[in-house]
Amino acid sequence: MDKKQRIILTMLELVVEQGVNATPMSQVAKDANVAVGTIYHYFENKNQIIEEIYSMISKDFGVVLMANLPEGSFKEKYQAMWLNLYNYFVGNPLAFKFMEFVGVPPIINQEIRQRAVKHFANVRDFMLAGILNKDLRNVDLRLLMQISFGTAVSAVRLKSKNELPMTEKQLQDAVDIAWDSVKYKPV
């Protein structure tokens, strides 16, 4: 792992553990085993490192959500996407905690969020196709995506806080609830 990667990973670990404001650059340098000046060689300031982490995780979402989708129905693809997000966060607890506690306003502002939208273009297009093909409700896309993937985030929270083990049955129930809330319903 090169120095820049060590700095990013160290910042991720520290801000998740102790918060952005409680993480001085001197501690990042010490824990990453680099000089403070080395950090400033790669980054202008702490916020730029935070933005880079946010962008990296956002980019992962765009790839992970669409990975290995089945050839089946829209519903099967949707459910696979949901499980992809759930499994990504369960397998990457630092990324989950970062997005929960750091990757939100005011730390991550609207401008930074807008720059990350490009990473979700394939997910957005999938959801839009679902609306057009009457697989999904015709509602605001942002609301549709938030409802869809907010349920996955809630399931990860339940598991990470040991409130539910998220057995196969519980996971299937959660996926079914997510699907039932967004699937197309003829009037």
Backbone hydrogen bonds, N-H to C=O, Kabsch-Sander energy under -0.5 kcal/mol:
donor,donor_aa,acceptor,acceptor_aa,energy
6,R,2,D,-2.2
7,I,3,K,-2.4
8,I,4,K,-2.3
9,L,5,Q,-2.8
10,T,6,R,-2.6
11,M,7,I,-2.6
12,L,8,I,-2.6
13,E,9,L,-2.5
14,L,10,T,-2.7
15,V,11,M,-2.9
16,V,12,L,-1.8
17,E,13,E,-1.9
18,Q,14,L,-3.2
19,G,14,L,-0.5
19,G,15,V,-1.3
23,T,20,V,-1.6
27,Q,24,P,-0.6
28,V,24,P,-1.8
29,A,25,M,-2.8
30,K,26,S,-2.3
31,D,27,Q,-2.9
32,A,28,V,-2.2
33,N,29,A,-0.6
33,N,30,K,-0.9
34,V,29,A,-2.6
38,T,35,A,-0.8
39,I,35,A,-1.2
40,Y,36,V,-1.5
41,H,37,G,-0.9
42,Y,38,T,-1.2
42,Y,39,I,-0.7
43,F,39,I,-2.7
49,I,45,N,-1.2
50,I,46,K,-2.3
51,E,47,N,-2.8
52,E,48,Q,-2.0
53,I,49,I,-2.4
54,Y,50,I,-2.6
55,S,51,E,-2.6
56,M,52,E,-2.5
57,I,53,I,-2.5
58,S,54,Y,-2.5
59,K,55,S,-2.5
60,D,56,M,-2.1
61,F,57,I,-2.0
62,G,58,S,-1.7
63,V,59,K,-1.4
64,V,60,D,-3.8
65,L,61,F,-2.8
66,M,62,G,-0.5
67,A,64,V,-1.3
69,L,66,M,-0.8
77,K,73,S,-2.0
78,Y,74,F,-3.1
79,Q,75,K,-2.7
80,A,76,E,-1.9
81,M,77,K,-2.4
82,W,78,Y,-2.4
83,L,79,Q,-2.4
84,N,80,A,-2.5
85,L,81,M,-2.2
86,Y,82,W,-2.4
87,N,83,L,-3.1
88,Y,84,N,-2.2
89,F,85,L,-2.4
90,V,86,Y,-2.5
91,G,87,N,-2.3
92,N,88,Y,-1.1
96,F,92,N,-2.1
97,K,93,P,-2.8
98,F,94,L,-2.5
99,M,95,A,-2.4
100,E,96,F,-2.1
101,F,97,K,-2.6
102,V,98,F,-2.7
103,G,98,F,-3.1
104,V,102,V,-1.4
107,I,104,V,-0.9
108,I,104,V,-2.1
109,N,107,I,-0.7
113,R,109,N,-2.3
114,Q,110,Q,-2.6
115,R,111,E,-1.8
116,A,112,I,-1.2
117,V,113,R,-0.7
117,V,114,Q,-0.9
118,K,115,R,-0.5
119,H,116,A,-1.7
120,F,117,V,-2.1
121,A,118,K,-1.1
124,R,120,F,-3.2
125,D,121,A,-2.7
126,F,122,N,-1.8
127,M,123,V,-2.4
128,L,124,R,-2.8
129,A,125,D,-2.4
130,G,126,F,-1.8
131,I,127,M,-1.9
132,L,128,L,-2.7
133,N,129,A,-2.5
134,K,131,I,-1.5
135,D,130,G,-3.3
136,L,130,G,-2.2
137,R,182,V,-2.9
139,V,137,R,-1.6
144,L,140,D,-2.5
145,M,141,L,-2.7
146,Q,142,R,-2.5
147,I,143,L,-2.8
148,S,144,L,-2.3
149,F,145,M,-2.8
150,G,146,Q,-2.1
151,T,147,I,-1.1
152,A,148,S,-0.6
153,V,149,F,-2.1
154,S,150,G,-2.3
155,A,151,T,-2.1
156,V,152,A,-2.2
157,R,153,V,-2.4
158,L,154,S,-2.4
159,K,155,A,-2.1
160,S,156,V,-3.4
161,K,157,R,-2.2
162,N,159,K,-1.6
163,E,158,L,-2.6
164,L,158,L,-1.5
171,L,167,T,-2.9
172,Q,168,E,-2.5
173,D,169,K,-2.7
174,A,170,Q,-2.4
175,V,171,L,-2.6
176,D,172,Q,-2.7
177,I,173,D,-2.5
178,A,174,A,-2.4
179,W,175,V,-2.7
180,D,176,D,-3.0
181,S,177,I,-1.6
182,V,178,A,-0.8
182,V,179,W,-1.1
183,K,179,W,-2.3
184,Y,135,D,-2.1
